[in-house]
Amino acid sequence: MRVTRVLIEGFRGWGHLDVRPGSHVLVAGVPRAGRTDLITALARVLHPDSARGAALSDLHQRRVILDGADPAPAEAVGDVAEGQPEAVVGAPAVVGTHDAASEDAPDGSAASQARSADLQRVEAAQVEVTLTDLDPDVQQLLDAVLEPLEDSGCASEDPDASEDAPLCARLAYRLSYDEEAEALESVVYFPARSNPALGQYSRVPAATRRMLPVVTLDAGQPLQLRAGAGLRRILDERDAKAGAAAFDALAQAVTEAVSALSADPAVAEAVNAVLAVGGTGEWIADTALTAEQVGFRTEDGSVAALLRTLRAALHLDAGGLLGLAQHGSTVSAVLSMAEAMLLATVPGAVVLADDFGDQLDAPATEHLAALLRARSGQVWLSTRRPEAARAFEPTEVLRLVRHGGVRSHHQLTKITDRKALVAMRQWHTQLLAALTAPTVAITEGPHDVAVLSMVDRRRPLSSLPLSAHGVRLVASGTGGEGGISQIPRIANLARQLGFRVLAVIDRDKDSAQTTGELTKILAACDAVVRLPPGAIEQAVTAGLPLQALADASATLTEYGIPDPIGGQLTEAAVTNLCKVIHKQGLHEQFLEALYAEPNAPHPPVVSMTLALMELAADSSYSGQQLIDVPTVSRPAGT
C-alpha cells in the first residue's frame, strides 16, 4: 500500500498543504516548518489509536485583521503546536478566540496593537489521505468506497473514468471544537460516502484501520522485558507461551535464591539484631518475631515487578559486562531502532517515523534509513539529519521551509536536461549539508568558501556568524566544474528545494560574456553580493597594511615556495602574492598567518561581504538585488 495524496486543511501549523508523492518520502527542512505536523496528520488518519493525542492547539490559528485596523506584521503571530505560520493563503473558515495576552496592555503598546488583529481558530481541521496499491484483502474490505485514481494521485471525479484505471480509497480525519460542551470532537470517515457540510459521515471502523498495513516507528529504551516494551512484544509475537514459561522459571529461581539469602546465617543474624532492639520483635506482632519470619521480594512480588527492574547489559569489549547506558547513546539508539524495525516488518506497509536518526551516528542513520526504504511499501520519514536523505532519491525528498512566517513545501522533479544533471551532482556534495538551513550562499568555488568561512569564524563575538542568520556557504563546484557559469544551475536547483538563494561573485571586467553571466545569476538568485574588482585573493588583501601582508607572506615558505612578497612593500608585490595564493591554493594558510598576530585586523572587504550577506539573507530584505561591496583603500603610510 502507498499514499498518493495528503491534503491538509487547518491542522496545526498548516493552513493548507497538498502533497502528492510518487514513491517514498523523506520529510526534511528548516525548524518549525511542519515536519512533525505532517507525520502526525498521517497518523491521525491511518492509525486507530492516534486520535487520543488530539488537543485544541491542533486547530490552526492565524491573525485576522479587524475592521478599521492597520495590518499587523506577520511576525506578530504566535507559534502554536510546532510553530504556526503568521500568514496562510486560503486557510479554512475561522472562529474567533480572544487574544488574552493583550487584554490589559496599555494603549500604544505592541500588545495593544495586536488586539486589532486577534488570533482566530479554524472551525475544523481536516486531513484527507488517498491510498492505492491495496492488497486483495484490504481492497475487498474497502470495496464500497473504491474510486478511480488519476495520474496526478487524486481520486477521479469523472463518471466516465476508464475501467482500467487503478483503484484508490480516501480516508479523512476531521477535528472540531464544541464550545458549548468545551470538548474536542473527531471523526475518521470515507469522503466518498460522506457530506461534512451536512454533518453526514460514513465512519471508518477502528477494525478497518487496524487492517491497513500501517506501522508507526516509536523508538524507546531497548532490550526491555517489561510488559509493553519492544523486546517483550517481539518475544510475545514469536512464542508467547515459551516466553511465559521462561518468566515463570525466572520467578521460581528468584524465589529460591531469595529464600536461601534470607536463611543465610549472616543475614539472619543482622535481622535478629534489628528485631532485638527495645523488644521490637515482640511488640510489632502477636508472637515474637525473628529472622525466620522475615523474607525479601521485589515490589509486589509479581513477575512483572521483577521484569521492570531488569536492565540490559552488554559485553562489547575489554571493559567487560557493562550496563547499556555505559556504552553510550549511539548503541542504545541503534538497538532501539532495530527493535522498532523488527516490529515494523509488515509486508508492503506504509511506515511512519518522526525525527528519524536524532540519536544515531551518521553511518547508522543512512544504513537504517536505506533498510527501511527497501523493506517498506512506502516510508515517510521526517528527519533533521542529512545522512538519512542520502538513502533516498533526490526526487523523494520533501523539503519544508518557513520564509517570512509562511510555510511551504518543495520537491524536485525528475531532471532530463543533461546540463541540469551536472548541477544535480551538487545535491549530495553541497546542498545536502544545508538541508535544514533556510538560506544558501553560492560562491564561485571552494576557495571562496574557505576564505569566507575562516573570517566568519574569527569575527568578534559581537558579530553573529552566518549560521546564526541561517546561511550555509556552498561552492558552485568542488573542482574543475566550478566557476561563475555554474552558479545559475546550482541556484535553480536550490530554489526548487525552497532555499533562499544568495550568490557571492567576483567583479570581472565588463564584457558581453560577463554581462550575460550576471544576468543569468540575477535571474536565478534572490540577491547577489559582488566583490570589488579582482578575485577573492584581492578581497583578502585589500585594506590591510603592507607590513602585515609581508609578515604573513614570509610564512608561506613552509610550503616549499619562495616568499611571494620577498620583503618588497609595494602593490606589485601584493599582486604577485595574490597570484601565488590562487595558484597554490594557500588561502586558508595565508589567513592563518594573518591572524597569528595578537589583535590582528580582519580583512575589511571580506568582513563587509559577510555583513552584506547577512542583510540579504533576511527574507524581508527589499533592497537592491545586486549588492556591490565597496572598495577599501590601504591605510595611509603603509
LOBAMAR-992227 format. One line per 2 residues: their letters; for each residue y, x, z of C-alpha. Coordinates in nm, 2 decimals, padded with zeros to 4 digits, always signed. Example, Ala and Ser with C-alpha at 12.3 -4.5 7.8 and 13.67 -1.06 7.14 Angstrom:
BEGIN
as) -00.45,+01.23,+00.78 | -00.11,+01.37,+00.71
***
This chain:
BEGIN
mr) +00.00,+00.00,+00.00 | +00.36,+00.11,-00.06
vt) +00.71,-00.02,-00.01 | +00.91,-00.06,-00.33
rv) +01.23,-00.20,-00.18 | +01.40,-00.21,+00.16
li) +01.70,-00.45,+00.17 | +01.91,-00.44,+00.50
eg) +02.20,-00.67,+00.58 | +02.39,-00.63,+00.90
fr) +02.13,-00.43,+01.10 | +02.27,-00.18,+01.35
gw) +02.50,+00.06,+01.16 | +02.40,-00.07,+00.82
gh) +02.63,-00.34,+00.68 | +02.43,-00.32,+00.36
ld) +02.15,-00.10,+00.23 | +01.93,-00.14,-00.07
vr) +01.67,+00.14,-00.11 | +01.41,+00.13,-00.39
pg) +01.17,+00.43,-00.36 | +00.93,+00.53,-00.63
sh) +00.68,+00.71,-00.40 | +00.71,+00.89,-00.07
vl) +01.04,+00.90,+00.12 | +01.19,+01.19,+00.32
va) +01.49,+01.04,+00.50 | +01.75,+01.31,+00.59
gv) +02.12,+01.36,+00.61 | +02.41,+01.40,+00.84
pr) +02.41,+01.29,+01.21 | +02.49,+00.92,+01.28
ag) +02.42,+00.83,+00.91 | +02.14,+00.59,+00.99
rt) +01.80,+00.77,+00.97 | +01.66,+00.61,+01.28
dl) +01.81,+00.27,+01.19 | +01.62,+00.27,+00.86
it) +01.29,+00.37,+01.01 | +01.34,+00.11,+01.29
al) +01.42,-00.16,+01.04 | +01.10,-00.09,+00.85
ar) +00.90,-00.11,+01.17 | +01.06,-00.44,+01.27
vl) +00.92,-00.60,+00.96 | +00.58,-00.43,+00.94
hp) +00.48,-00.35,+01.30 | +00.39,-00.66,+01.51
ds) +00.50,-00.50,+01.84 | +00.83,-00.35,+01.73
ar) +01.05,-00.66,+01.80 | +01.01,-00.60,+02.17
ga) +01.28,-00.34,+02.14 | +01.54,-00.58,+02.00
al) +01.89,-00.56,+02.15 | +02.23,-00.72,+02.10
sd) +02.35,-00.38,+01.95 | +02.11,-00.44,+01.66
lh) +02.36,-00.68,+01.52 | +02.60,-00.49,+01.30
qr) +02.97,-00.47,+01.42 | +03.28,-00.39,+01.23
rv) +03.66,-00.42,+01.27 | +03.81,-00.74,+01.14
il) +04.19,-00.73,+01.09 | +04.36,-01.03,+01.24
dg) +04.63,-01.22,+01.06 | +04.97,-01.05,+01.06
ad) +04.83,-00.72,+01.20 | +04.86,-00.38,+01.05
pa) +04.53,-00.25,+00.93 | +04.36,-00.04,+01.19
pa) +04.24,+00.31,+01.09 | +03.88,+00.33,+01.01
ea) +03.83,+00.60,+01.27 | +03.92,+00.34,+01.55
vg) +03.58,+00.17,+01.52 | +03.33,+00.25,+01.80
dv) +02.98,+00.35,+01.72 | +02.70,+00.12,+01.83
ae) +02.33,+00.20,+01.81 | +02.32,+00.54,+01.65
gq) +02.67,+00.52,+01.50 | +02.82,+00.21,+01.35
pe) +03.03,+00.26,+01.03 | +03.40,+00.19,+01.06
av) +03.42,+00.01,+00.73 | +03.15,-00.15,+00.52
vg) +03.19,-00.33,+00.20 | +03.00,-00.65,+00.15
ap) +02.89,-00.70,+00.51 | +02.75,-01.04,+00.61
av) +02.95,-01.31,+00.78 | +03.06,-01.22,+01.13
vg) +03.13,-01.39,+01.46 | +03.40,-01.28,+01.70
th) +03.34,-01.06,+02.00 | +03.64,-00.97,+02.22
da) +03.73,-00.61,+02.24 | +03.72,-00.59,+02.62
as) +03.83,-00.22,+02.63 | +04.18,-00.32,+02.51
ed) +04.23,-00.63,+02.73 | +04.46,-00.46,+02.99
ap) +04.61,-00.20,+02.77 | +04.98,-00.16,+02.78
dg) +05.18,-00.26,+02.47 | +05.22,+00.01,+02.21
sa) +04.91,+00.20,+02.32 | +04.62,+00.27,+02.09
as) +04.40,+00.02,+02.27 | +04.67,-00.24,+02.25
qa) +04.70,-00.19,+01.87 | +04.32,-00.22,+01.85
rs) +04.33,-00.58,+01.98 | +04.47,-00.69,+01.64
ad) +04.15,-00.55,+01.48 | +03.87,-00.68,+01.70
lq) +03.51,-00.58,+01.68 | +03.31,-00.86,+01.53
rv) +02.94,-00.90,+01.52 | +02.74,-01.04,+01.23
ea) +02.57,-01.38,+01.28 | +02.23,-01.23,+01.19
aq) +02.07,-00.91,+01.10 | +01.82,-00.92,+00.82
ve) +01.57,-00.67,+00.68 | +01.36,-00.75,+00.37
vt) +01.06,-00.53,+00.26 | +00.88,-00.56,-00.07
lt) +00.51,-00.44,-00.07 | +00.28,-00.37,-00.36
dl) -00.04,-00.19,-00.44 | -00.22,-00.41,-00.18
dp) -00.59,-00.37,-00.13 | -00.81,-00.67,-00.21
dv) -00.84,-00.79,+00.15 | -00.47,-00.79,+00.21
qq) -00.39,-00.93,-00.13 | -00.62,-01.23,-00.06
ll) -00.45,-01.27,+00.28 | -00.11,-01.29,+00.12
da) -00.22,-01.48,-00.19 | +00.01,-01.78,-00.13
vl) +00.33,-01.56,-00.12 | +00.25,-01.31,-00.40
ep) +00.52,-01.27,-00.67 | +00.55,-01.06,-00.99
le) +00.70,-00.72,-00.94 | +00.98,-00.59,-01.17
ds) +01.01,-00.22,-01.28 | +01.31,-00.20,-01.05
gc) +01.10,-00.25,-00.74 | +01.22,-00.60,-00.68
as) +01.03,-00.93,-00.68 | +01.08,-01.11,-01.01
ed) +01.27,-01.44,-01.01 | +01.18,-01.50,-01.37
pd) +00.94,-01.80,-01.40 | +00.82,-01.66,-01.73
as) +00.73,-01.32,-01.59 | +00.43,-01.15,-01.76
ed) +00.09,-01.24,-01.62 | +00.01,-00.87,-01.64
ap) +00.29,-00.77,-01.41 | +00.18,-00.61,-01.08
lc) +00.20,-00.84,-00.78 | +00.41,-00.79,-00.46
ar) +00.47,-00.97,-00.13 | +00.80,-00.99,+00.05
la) +00.83,-00.99,+00.43 | +01.16,-01.03,+00.61
yr) +01.29,-00.99,+00.97 | +01.58,-01.19,+01.10
ls) +01.76,-01.13,+01.43 | +02.03,-01.36,+01.56
yd) +02.20,-01.43,+01.90 | +02.22,-01.77,+02.06
ee) +02.55,-01.76,+02.25 | +02.47,-02.08,+02.44
ae) +02.13,-01.96,+02.56 | +02.25,-01.60,+02.57
al) +01.93,-01.49,+02.41 | +01.82,-01.30,+02.10
es) +01.60,-01.48,+01.86 | +01.39,-01.30,+01.60
vv) +01.15,-01.42,+01.33 | +00.94,-01.25,+01.07
yf) +00.89,-01.47,+00.77 | +00.79,-01.49,+00.40
pa) +01.12,-01.52,+00.19 | +00.92,-01.67,-00.10
rs) +00.84,-01.98,+00.11 | +01.15,-01.99,+00.34
np) +01.51,-02.11,+00.33 | +01.70,-01.93,+00.61
al) +02.02,-02.13,+00.52 | +01.84,-02.45,+00.64
gq) +01.66,-02.28,+00.92 | +01.32,-02.32,+00.74
ys) +01.09,-02.03,+00.79 | +00.73,-01.96,+00.68
rv) +00.65,-01.73,+00.97 | +00.42,-01.43,+00.92
pa) +00.14,-01.44,+01.18 | +00.11,-01.14,+01.40
at) -00.26,-01.11,+01.29 | -00.14,-01.08,+00.93
rr) +00.09,-00.79,+01.02 | -00.19,-00.62,+01.21
ml) -00.40,-00.64,+00.89 | -00.14,-00.44,+00.70
pv) -00.22,-00.07,+00.67 | +00.09,+00.05,+00.86
vt) +00.09,+00.34,+01.11 | +00.38,+00.45,+01.33
ld) +00.36,+00.81,+01.45 | +00.46,+00.84,+01.81
ag) +00.40,+01.19,+01.93 | +00.37,+01.23,+02.31
qp) +00.22,+01.46,+02.57 | -00.10,+01.58,+02.40
lq) -00.46,+01.60,+02.53 | -00.43,+01.34,+02.80
lr) -00.73,+01.14,+02.90 | -00.55,+00.87,+03.09
ag) -00.56,+00.51,+02.96 | -00.34,+00.46,+02.65
ag) -00.29,+00.83,+02.58 | -00.36,+00.97,+02.23
lr) -00.68,+01.16,+02.32 | -00.81,+00.87,+02.52
ri) -00.76,+00.64,+02.22 | -00.93,+00.88,+01.99
ld) -01.23,+00.90,+02.23 | -01.25,+00.52,+02.26
er) -01.23,+00.47,+01.88 | -01.51,+00.72,+01.83
da) -01.75,+00.63,+02.11 | -01.61,+00.42,+02.39
ka) -01.95,+00.38,+02.56 | -02.01,+00.76,+02.57
ga) -01.66,+00.81,+02.70 | -01.70,+00.57,+02.98
aa) -02.03,+00.74,+03.08 | -01.85,+01.08,+03.08
fd) -01.58,+00.94,+03.31 | -01.85,+00.78,+03.55
al) -02.02,+01.12,+03.57 | -01.69,+01.28,+03.65
aq) -01.62,+01.03,+03.93 | -01.97,+01.09,+04.07
av) -01.93,+01.46,+04.06 | -01.59,+01.45,+04.22
te) -01.72,+01.22,+04.50 | -02.00,+01.45,+04.58
av) -01.77,+01.76,+04.57 | -01.51,+01.59,+04.80
sa) -01.79,+01.48,+05.04 | -01.91,+01.84,+05.06
ls) -01.55,+01.95,+05.11 | -01.50,+01.71,+05.39
ad) -01.82,+01.82,+05.57 | -01.73,+02.19,+05.54
pa) -01.71,+02.34,+05.89 | -01.37,+02.49,+05.83
va) -01.21,+02.17,+05.70 | -01.38,+01.96,+05.98
ea) -01.25,+02.19,+06.25 | -00.90,+02.16,+06.12
vn) -00.91,+01.78,+06.10 | -01.06,+01.76,+06.45
av) -00.78,+01.98,+06.58 | -00.52,+01.74,+06.45
la) -00.70,+01.43,+06.59 | -00.73,+01.60,+06.93
vg) -00.35,+01.64,+06.98 | -00.25,+01.40,+07.25
gt) -00.57,+01.20,+07.21 | -00.46,+01.08,+06.86
ge) -00.82,+01.03,+06.75 | -00.88,+00.79,+07.04
wi) -00.58,+00.55,+07.03 | -00.54,+00.51,+06.65
ad) -00.89,+00.35,+06.62 | -01.12,+00.12,+06.81
ta) -01.35,+00.41,+06.87 | -01.29,+00.78,+06.90
lt) -01.20,+00.92,+06.55 | -01.35,+01.25,+06.44
ae) -01.37,+01.45,+06.12 | -01.69,+01.27,+06.03
qv) -01.48,+00.95,+05.97 | -01.22,+01.13,+05.75
gf) -01.26,+01.18,+05.38 | -01.05,+01.26,+05.07
rt) -00.99,+01.10,+04.74 | -00.73,+01.07,+04.46
ed) -00.46,+00.80,+04.49 | -00.65,+00.47,+04.50
gs) -00.99,+00.63,+04.44 | -01.03,+00.50,+04.09
va) -01.14,+00.70,+03.79 | -00.81,+00.61,+03.62
al) -00.61,+00.76,+03.91 | -00.82,+01.08,+03.88
lr) -00.76,+01.10,+03.50 | -00.39,+01.06,+03.55
tl) -00.38,+01.39,+03.75 | -00.57,+01.59,+03.48
ra) -00.36,+01.82,+03.26 | -00.49,+02.02,+02.96
al) -00.52,+02.40,+03.00 | -00.58,+02.64,+02.71
hl) -00.73,+02.99,+02.69 | -00.54,+03.12,+02.39
da) -00.51,+03.50,+02.45 | -00.55,+03.77,+02.71
gg) -00.34,+03.56,+02.95 | -00.64,+03.36,+03.05
ll) -00.66,+02.98,+03.10 | -00.31,+02.85,+03.14
gl) -00.16,+02.50,+03.16 | -00.04,+02.36,+02.83
aq) +00.32,+02.38,+02.94 | +00.29,+02.76,+03.00
hg) +00.20,+02.81,+02.63 | +00.55,+02.69,+02.51
st) +00.68,+02.38,+02.34 | +00.55,+02.46,+01.99
vs) +00.19,+02.45,+02.10 | +00.24,+02.11,+02.27
av) +00.43,+01.97,+01.97 | +00.16,+02.08,+01.72
ls) -00.12,+01.93,+01.93 | +00.08,+01.61,+01.99
ma) +00.14,+01.57,+01.62 | -00.23,+01.64,+01.54
ea) -00.33,+01.36,+01.78 | -00.08,+01.12,+01.62
ml) -00.20,+01.21,+01.27 | -00.57,+01.17,+01.37
la) -00.48,+00.82,+01.49 | -00.30,+00.75,+01.16
tv) -00.60,+00.81,+00.93 | -00.58,+00.46,+00.78
pg) -00.67,+00.49,+00.40 | -00.37,+00.42,+00.18
av) -00.14,+00.34,+00.48 | +00.23,+00.33,+00.50
vl) +00.32,+00.59,+00.77 | +00.65,+00.57,+00.96
ad) +00.78,+00.86,+01.16 | +01.13,+00.92,+01.31
df) +01.27,+01.27,+01.39 | +00.97,+01.44,+01.25
gd) +00.94,+01.81,+01.34 | +01.21,+01.82,+01.60
ql) +00.98,+02.03,+01.84 | +00.78,+02.21,+01.57
da) +00.84,+02.56,+01.43 | +00.93,+02.59,+01.06
pa) +00.58,+02.66,+00.91 | +00.41,+02.39,+01.12
te) +00.68,+02.13,+01.02 | +00.63,+02.20,+00.65
hl) +00.25,+02.21,+00.68 | +00.21,+01.88,+00.88
aa) +00.46,+01.70,+00.66 | +00.26,+01.81,+00.35
ll) -00.06,+01.69,+00.52 | +00.09,+01.35,+00.59
ra) +00.22,+01.31,+00.24 | -00.12,+01.40,+00.09
rs) -00.31,+01.16,+00.32 | -00.08,+00.86,+00.31
gq) -00.04,+00.58,+00.06 | +00.33,+00.62,+00.13
vw) +00.50,+00.81,+00.40 | +00.85,+00.75,+00.54
ls) +00.97,+01.05,+00.75 | +01.31,+01.09,+00.90
tr) +01.40,+01.44,+00.99 | +01.67,+01.69,+01.08
rp) +01.45,+01.98,+00.96 | +01.49,+02.12,+00.60
ea) +01.14,+02.26,+00.63 | +01.00,+01.91,+00.62
ar) +01.18,+01.84,+00.29 | +01.00,+02.14,+00.14
af) +00.68,+01.93,+00.14 | +00.84,+01.67,-00.08
ep) +00.96,+01.65,-00.44 | +01.34,+01.66,-00.47
te) +01.35,+01.31,-00.60 | +01.16,+01.18,-00.29
vl) +01.45,+01.29,-00.06 | +01.67,+01.00,+00.05
rl) +01.99,+01.16,+00.19 | +02.21,+00.95,+00.42
vr) +02.57,+01.05,+00.46 | +02.88,+00.93,+00.65
hg) +03.22,+01.01,+00.49 | +03.52,+00.86,+00.65
gv) +03.31,+00.65,+00.88 | +03.13,+00.47,+00.59
rs) +02.75,+00.52,+00.54 | +02.59,+00.56,+00.20
hh) +02.26,+00.68,+00.06 | +02.19,+00.92,-00.22
ql) +01.88,+01.02,-00.41 | +01.82,+01.25,-00.71
tk) +01.69,+01.11,-01.03 | +01.43,+01.28,-01.25
it) +01.60,+01.56,-01.44 | +01.50,+01.63,-01.80
dr) +01.80,+01.83,-01.92 | +01.70,+02.20,-01.94
ka) +02.03,+02.33,-01.82 | +02.03,+02.10,-01.52
lv) +01.68,+02.22,-01.43 | +01.84,+02.57,-01.37
am) +02.07,+02.41,-01.11 | +01.77,+02.23,-00.95
rq) +01.63,+02.57,-00.85 | +01.92,+02.58,-00.61
wh) +01.77,+02.29,-00.42 | +01.52,+02.50,-00.23
tq) +01.71,+02.82,-00.22 | +02.06,+02.69,-00.13
ll) +02.12,+02.32,-00.08 | +01.81,+02.25,+00.13
aa) +01.96,+02.46,+00.41 | +02.26,+02.24,+00.40
lt) +02.05,+01.92,+00.44 | +02.24,+01.79,+00.74
ap) +02.59,+01.92,+00.66 | +02.84,+01.68,+00.52
tv) +03.02,+01.94,+00.30 | +02.91,+02.24,+00.09
ai) +03.14,+02.51,-00.04 | +03.01,+02.67,-00.35
te) +03.11,+03.03,-00.43 | +03.06,+03.24,-00.74
gp) +02.79,+03.45,-00.59 | +02.62,+03.58,-00.28
hd) +02.88,+03.85,-00.21 | +03.15,+03.58,-00.17
va) +02.92,+03.40,+00.08 | +02.86,+03.73,+00.27
vl) +03.24,+03.80,+00.30 | +03.35,+03.45,+00.39
sm) +03.06,+03.42,+00.65 | +03.14,+03.75,+00.81
vd) +03.51,+03.69,+00.85 | +03.43,+03.34,+00.97
rr) +03.21,+03.48,+01.24 | +03.47,+03.73,+01.35
rp) +03.77,+03.50,+01.38 | +03.91,+03.44,+01.73
ls) +03.78,+03.16,+01.94 | +04.10,+02.96,+01.89
sl) +03.99,+02.92,+01.52 | +03.68,+02.70,+01.49
pl) +03.42,+02.82,+01.24 | +03.34,+02.65,+00.92
sa) +03.03,+02.49,+01.08 | +03.25,+02.31,+01.32
hg) +03.41,+02.14,+01.02 | +03.07,+02.05,+00.87
vr) +03.09,+02.31,+00.60 | +02.79,+02.51,+00.46
lv) +02.85,+02.80,+00.23 | +02.64,+02.81,-00.08
as) +02.62,+03.07,-00.36 | +02.61,+02.94,-00.72
gt) +02.33,+03.19,-00.78 | +02.11,+03.44,-00.60
gg) +02.10,+03.69,-00.88 | +02.18,+03.72,-01.24
eg) +02.21,+03.34,-01.28 | +02.52,+03.31,-01.06
gi) +02.88,+03.31,-01.17 | +03.16,+03.07,-01.22
sq) +02.98,+02.89,-01.51 | +02.70,+02.78,-01.27
ip) +02.93,+02.61,-01.02 | +02.96,+02.28,-01.20
ri) +02.59,+02.24,-01.23 | +02.53,+02.31,-00.86
an) +02.83,+02.08,-00.77 | +02.69,+01.79,-00.98
la) +02.36,+01.83,-00.80 | +02.53,+01.83,-00.46
rq) +02.74,+01.53,-00.55 | +02.42,+01.34,-00.64
lg) +02.30,+01.41,-00.29 | +02.61,+01.28,-00.13
fr) +02.77,+01.61,-00.03 | +03.15,+01.65,-00.02
vl) +03.18,+01.95,-00.26 | +03.43,+02.24,-00.24
av) +03.44,+02.54,-00.47 | +03.58,+02.88,-00.40
id) +03.66,+03.07,-00.71 | +03.84,+03.38,-00.84
rd) +04.17,+03.36,-01.02 | +04.08,+03.52,-01.35
kd) +04.32,+03.59,-01.63 | +04.43,+03.29,-01.83
sa) +04.23,+03.22,-02.15 | +04.07,+02.93,-02.33
qt) +03.74,+03.02,-02.16 | +03.88,+03.03,-01.81
tg) +04.08,+02.71,-01.86 | +03.77,+02.53,-01.98
el) +03.56,+02.66,-01.69 | +03.83,+02.55,-01.44
tk) +03.84,+02.20,-01.60 | +03.46,+02.16,-01.56
il) +03.48,+02.28,-01.19 | +03.76,+02.04,-01.11
aa) +03.57,+01.75,-01.26 | +03.26,+01.83,-01.05
cd) +03.42,+01.91,-00.71 | +03.63,+01.72,-00.46
av) +03.86,+02.03,-00.41 | +03.88,+02.38,-00.54
vr) +04.02,+02.68,-00.34 | +04.12,+02.96,-00.58
lp) +04.17,+03.32,-00.46 | +04.47,+03.53,-00.56
pg) +04.44,+03.73,-00.88 | +04.13,+03.95,-00.86
ai) +03.79,+03.90,-00.71 | +03.65,+03.88,-00.36
eq) +03.69,+04.25,-00.31 | +04.07,+04.23,-00.37
av) +04.08,+03.94,-00.13 | +03.92,+04.16,+00.14
ta) +04.16,+04.45,+00.10 | +04.48,+04.26,+00.03
gl) +04.75,+04.27,+00.31 | +04.57,+04.54,+00.52
pl) +04.72,+04.88,+00.60 | +04.62,+05.16,+00.37
qa) +04.51,+05.38,+00.66 | +04.27,+05.11,+00.79
la) +04.12,+05.08,+00.44 | +04.08,+05.46,+00.42
da) +03.91,+05.48,+00.75 | +03.66,+05.21,+00.66
sa) +03.61,+05.37,+00.31 | +03.51,+05.70,+00.47
tl) +03.21,+05.54,+00.64 | +03.06,+05.44,+00.31
te) +02.94,+05.79,+00.26 | +02.65,+05.69,+00.49
yg) +02.51,+05.50,+00.19 | +02.48,+05.81,-00.03
ip) +02.81,+05.77,-00.23 | +03.14,+05.97,-00.23
dp) +03.43,+05.83,-00.03 | +03.59,+05.58,-00.27
ig) +03.94,+05.64,-00.14 | +03.89,+06.00,-00.05
gq) +04.20,+06.01,+00.17 | +04.44,+05.91,-00.11
lt) +04.66,+05.64,+00.04 | +04.75,+05.48,-00.29
ea) +04.70,+05.14,-00.46 | +04.50,+05.32,-00.73
av) +04.26,+05.44,-00.47 | +04.23,+05.09,-00.33
tn) +04.14,+04.96,-00.68 | +03.87,+05.22,-00.70
lc) +03.74,+05.11,-00.36 | +03.71,+04.75,-00.48
kv) +03.52,+04.86,-00.79 | +03.27,+05.06,-00.58
ih) +03.22,+04.78,-00.32 | +03.15,+04.54,-00.61
kq) +02.92,+04.78,-00.80 | +02.72,+04.89,-00.49
gl) +02.72,+04.56,-00.31 | +02.87,+04.70,+00.01
he) +03.08,+04.41,+00.10 | +02.93,+04.35,+00.45
qf) +02.91,+04.72,+00.53 | +03.28,+04.77,+00.44
le) +03.38,+04.47,+00.66 | +03.17,+04.60,+00.94
al) +03.36,+04.93,+00.92 | +03.69,+04.75,+00.91
ya) +03.60,+04.56,+01.23 | +03.48,+04.87,+01.41
ep) +03.82,+04.95,+01.54 | +03.94,+04.76,+01.85
na) +04.19,+04.48,+01.77 | +04.12,+04.53,+01.40
ph) +04.32,+04.28,+01.18 | +04.14,+04.01,+00.99
pp) +04.17,+04.02,+00.62 | +04.47,+03.78,+00.58
vv) +04.37,+03.64,+00.24 | +04.01,+03.56,+00.35
sm) +04.14,+03.41,+00.67 | +04.38,+03.18,+00.47
tl) +04.10,+03.09,+00.24 | +03.89,+02.98,+00.53
al) +04.17,+02.77,+00.67 | +04.23,+02.60,+00.34
me) +03.86,+02.53,+00.31 | +03.86,+02.36,+00.65
la) +04.16,+02.15,+00.54 | +03.99,+02.04,+00.21
ad) +03.66,+01.97,+00.39 | +03.81,+01.67,+00.57
ss) +03.71,+01.35,+00.38 | +04.06,+01.22,+00.45
ys) +04.22,+01.51,+00.26 | +04.46,+01.38,+00.00
gq) +04.64,+01.70,-00.11 | +04.62,+01.89,-00.44
ql) +04.27,+01.92,-00.58 | +04.33,+02.28,-00.69
id) +04.45,+02.49,-00.39 | +04.58,+02.83,-00.47
vp) +04.56,+03.09,-00.19 | +04.89,+03.28,-00.18
tv) +04.92,+03.65,-00.25 | +04.97,+03.87,+00.06
sr) +05.17,+04.19,+00.03 | +05.06,+04.51,+00.20
pa) +05.25,+04.59,+00.53 | +05.56,+04.79,+00.47
gt) +05.54,+05.16,+00.54 | +05.17,+05.19,+00.49
***
